[in-house]
Amino acid sequence: MANIPAELRSLPLEHIVGSPLVAAIKAQALAAKTTVDFIKEVGLKPDDSWTAVDDQSGYEARYVEFKFDRLVEERDTSTDPPTTVQKIVPSKLTVPMLSIVPIPYLRINDMTIDFEYQIRDVETSESTSETKISTSAKMNGWFYKVQLKGSFTYRTANKRETDRRSTLKITVNAVQDEIPEGLARVLDILSDAMKVVPISEGTVVTTPTGGSGET
């Protein structure tokens, strides 16, 4: 067992613990790049009319257009008394793509590194011995002739087992973080540009009523 401390001291703990941290930093950078690529591919499109500065490409916001029928009440003051009519007006709404889709902006919230290294050193020894002795006697006249026969067996065995096991567990918790202040302001500007635009004059659906509201 005396070699266990030396083996533990020889472990490259700075690499075992540091490698997951480096991997987390690279993952965070990759997540940021993924956010940039998502914004460029989903929310923006190249603008060829934009004058490039320092070899940078120009982009314009990508919009999606919704068309729908809107019920509108109009007051006609040209009549005496003034009348109110309801009209169905075909309209459209132009919405920036970035304002209606969730933007992936992940951040590593916490990270746990569990490292376990086990050394089990087991030494066993085994020895067996076996003795066999046999005798035989034979008479020849006045004399006995005794003959001894024997055998002796000794066996020994030493066995040593060393079991080394290591376990590295990494737990990473990522959350959807708040978007940066700059991107939030851009989205606010794009959202302010949204407005409903009539496509045609519309169609009257009710009979004009007087100012008192009676039919």
C-alpha positions as CSV (number, residue, x, y, z in Angstrom):
1,M,0.0,0.0,0.0
2,A,3.0,2.3,0.3
3,N,2.8,3.2,-3.4
4,I,-0.7,4.7,-3.3
5,P,0.3,8.2,-2.2
6,A,3.0,8.3,-4.9
7,E,0.4,7.3,-7.5
8,L,-2.0,9.9,-6.3
9,R,0.7,12.6,-6.4
10,S,1.5,11.6,-10.0
11,L,-2.1,12.3,-11.2
12,P,-2.3,15.3,-13.5
13,L,-5.1,17.0,-11.5
14,E,-4.6,20.4,-13.2
15,H,-5.5,18.7,-16.5
16,I,-8.2,16.5,-15.1
17,V,-10.0,19.5,-13.5
18,G,-8.9,22.2,-16.0
19,S,-9.9,20.4,-19.2
20,P,-13.7,20.5,-18.3
21,L,-13.3,24.2,-17.5
22,V,-11.7,24.9,-20.8
23,A,-14.4,22.9,-22.6
24,A,-17.0,24.9,-20.8
25,I,-15.4,28.2,-22.0
26,K,-15.3,26.9,-25.6
27,A,-18.9,25.8,-25.3
28,Q,-19.9,29.3,-24.1
29,A,-18.0,30.8,-27.1
30,L,-19.7,28.4,-29.5
31,A,-23.1,29.3,-28.0
32,A,-22.4,33.0,-28.6
33,K,-21.4,32.3,-32.2
34,T,-24.6,30.2,-32.7
35,T,-26.6,33.3,-31.5
36,V,-24.8,35.5,-34.1
37,D,-25.4,33.0,-36.9
38,F,-29.1,32.7,-35.9
39,I,-29.6,36.4,-36.1
40,K,-27.9,36.7,-39.5
41,E,-29.7,33.8,-41.0
42,V,-33.1,34.2,-39.6
43,G,-33.5,37.9,-38.8
44,L,-31.3,39.6,-41.4
45,K,-30.6,39.5,-45.1
46,P,-27.8,41.0,-47.2
47,D,-28.3,44.6,-48.4
48,D,-26.5,45.0,-51.7
49,S,-27.3,48.8,-51.8
50,W,-25.5,49.4,-48.5
51,T,-22.1,50.9,-48.8
52,A,-19.6,48.6,-47.2
53,V,-17.1,50.0,-44.7
54,D,-13.9,48.2,-43.8
55,D,-15.0,45.3,-46.0
56,Q,-18.0,44.6,-43.8
57,S,-21.3,43.4,-45.3
58,G,-24.5,45.4,-44.9
59,Y,-27.7,43.8,-43.7
60,E,-31.3,44.8,-43.5
61,A,-34.0,43.4,-41.2
62,R,-36.1,40.5,-42.5
63,Y,-39.9,41.1,-42.2
64,V,-42.9,38.8,-42.3
65,E,-46.2,40.2,-43.6
66,F,-49.6,39.2,-42.2
67,K,-52.8,40.0,-44.1
68,F,-56.2,40.1,-42.4
69,D,-59.6,41.7,-42.4
70,R,-60.2,44.4,-39.8
71,L,-63.6,45.6,-38.6
72,V,-63.5,49.4,-38.5
73,E,-66.2,51.9,-37.4
74,E,-66.1,55.2,-39.3
75,R,-67.9,58.4,-38.4
76,D,-69.3,60.3,-41.4
77,T,-69.7,64.0,-40.5
78,S,-70.7,65.0,-44.0
79,T,-74.3,64.0,-43.2
80,D,-76.8,65.7,-40.9
81,P,-76.9,64.2,-38.4
82,P,-73.5,62.5,-38.6
83,T,-73.7,58.7,-39.2
84,T,-71.6,55.8,-38.1
85,V,-70.9,52.8,-40.4
86,Q,-68.9,49.6,-39.9
87,K,-66.6,48.4,-42.6
88,I,-64.4,45.4,-43.2
89,V,-61.1,46.8,-44.3
90,P,-58.5,44.4,-45.8
91,S,-55.2,45.3,-44.0
92,K,-51.6,44.1,-43.6
93,L,-49.2,44.1,-40.7
94,T,-45.4,43.9,-41.3
95,V,-43.5,42.4,-38.4
96,P,-39.7,42.1,-38.0
97,M,-38.8,38.4,-37.9
98,L,-36.5,38.9,-34.8
99,S,-39.5,40.2,-32.8
100,I,-41.6,37.0,-33.1
101,V,-39.0,34.2,-32.7
102,P,-37.1,33.4,-29.6
103,I,-33.4,34.2,-30.0
104,P,-31.1,31.5,-28.5
105,Y,-28.9,33.1,-26.0
106,L,-27.6,30.4,-23.7
107,R,-25.4,30.9,-20.7
108,I,-23.7,28.3,-18.5
109,N,-25.2,28.9,-15.1
110,D,-23.2,26.5,-13.0
111,M,-20.8,23.6,-13.5
112,T,-19.9,20.8,-11.1
113,I,-16.9,18.5,-11.6
114,D,-16.7,15.3,-9.5
115,F,-13.5,13.2,-9.8
116,E,-12.9,9.9,-8.1
117,Y,-9.9,7.7,-8.3
118,Q,-9.7,4.4,-6.5
119,I,-6.7,2.1,-6.0
120,R,-7.2,-1.3,-4.5
121,D,-4.1,-3.4,-3.9
122,V,-4.7,-7.0,-2.8
123,E,-2.0,-9.5,-2.2
124,T,-2.7,-13.2,-1.5
125,S,-0.5,-16.1,-0.8
126,E,-1.2,-19.8,-0.9
127,S,0.9,-22.8,0.0
128,T,0.1,-26.5,0.2
129,S,2.2,-29.5,1.2
130,E,1.6,-33.2,0.7
131,T,3.6,-36.1,2.1
132,K,3.1,-39.8,1.1
133,I,5.0,-42.6,2.7
134,S,4.5,-46.3,1.9
135,T,6.3,-49.3,3.4
136,S,6.7,-52.9,2.3
137,A,8.3,-55.9,4.1
138,K,9.7,-59.1,2.7
139,M,11.1,-62.1,4.6
140,N,14.0,-64.0,3.2
141,G,15.0,-66.8,5.6
142,W,16.0,-65.4,9.0
143,F,16.1,-61.9,7.8
144,Y,13.5,-59.3,7.0
145,K,13.9,-57.0,4.2
146,V,12.1,-53.8,4.8
147,Q,11.7,-51.4,1.9
148,L,10.4,-47.8,2.4
149,K,8.9,-45.8,-0.3
150,G,7.8,-42.3,0.1
151,S,7.1,-39.1,-1.7
152,F,6.9,-35.4,-0.6
153,T,5.2,-32.6,-2.5
154,Y,5.3,-28.9,-1.6
155,R,3.6,-26.2,-3.5
156,T,3.4,-22.5,-3.0
157,A,1.7,-19.7,-4.9
158,N,1.7,-15.9,-4.5
159,K,-0.9,-13.7,-6.2
160,R,-1.2,-10.0,-6.2
161,E,-4.0,-7.9,-7.8
162,T,-4.0,-4.2,-8.3
163,D,-7.3,-2.6,-9.4
164,R,-7.3,1.0,-10.5
165,R,-10.5,2.8,-11.3
166,S,-11.3,6.4,-12.1
167,T,-14.6,8.2,-12.6
168,L,-15.1,11.7,-13.9
169,K,-18.5,13.3,-13.7
170,I,-19.4,16.7,-15.1
171,T,-22.7,18.4,-14.6
172,V,-23.4,21.5,-16.6
173,N,-26.6,23.6,-16.1
174,A,-27.3,26.1,-19.0
175,V,-30.1,28.6,-18.9
176,Q,-31.7,31.0,-21.4
177,D,-30.1,34.3,-20.5
178,E,-31.4,37.8,-21.1
179,I,-30.5,39.3,-24.4
180,P,-27.9,42.1,-24.3
181,E,-28.9,45.7,-24.0
182,G,-27.8,46.6,-27.5
183,L,-29.9,43.9,-29.1
184,A,-32.9,44.8,-26.9
185,R,-32.8,48.4,-28.2
186,V,-32.6,47.2,-31.8
187,L,-35.7,45.0,-31.2
188,D,-37.5,48.0,-29.6
189,I,-36.8,50.1,-32.7
190,L,-38.0,47.4,-35.0
191,S,-41.1,46.8,-32.9
192,D,-42.0,50.6,-33.0
193,A,-42.0,50.4,-36.8
194,M,-44.9,47.9,-36.8
195,K,-48.2,49.3,-37.8
196,V,-51.4,48.2,-39.6
197,V,-51.7,49.5,-43.1
198,P,-55.1,49.3,-45.0
199,I,-54.9,47.6,-48.4
200,S,-58.2,48.9,-49.8
201,E,-61.1,51.2,-48.7
202,G,-63.1,48.2,-47.4
203,T,-66.7,47.1,-47.6
204,V,-69.6,48.5,-45.5
205,V,-71.3,45.8,-43.5
206,T,-74.0,47.7,-41.6
207,T,-76.6,50.3,-42.3
208,P,-75.6,53.8,-41.4
209,T,-77.0,54.9,-38.0
210,G,-77.6,58.3,-36.6
211,G,-75.7,60.1,-34.0
212,S,-78.1,58.9,-31.2
213,G,-77.2,55.3,-32.0
214,E,-80.7,54.4,-33.1
215,T,-81.2,52.4,-36.2
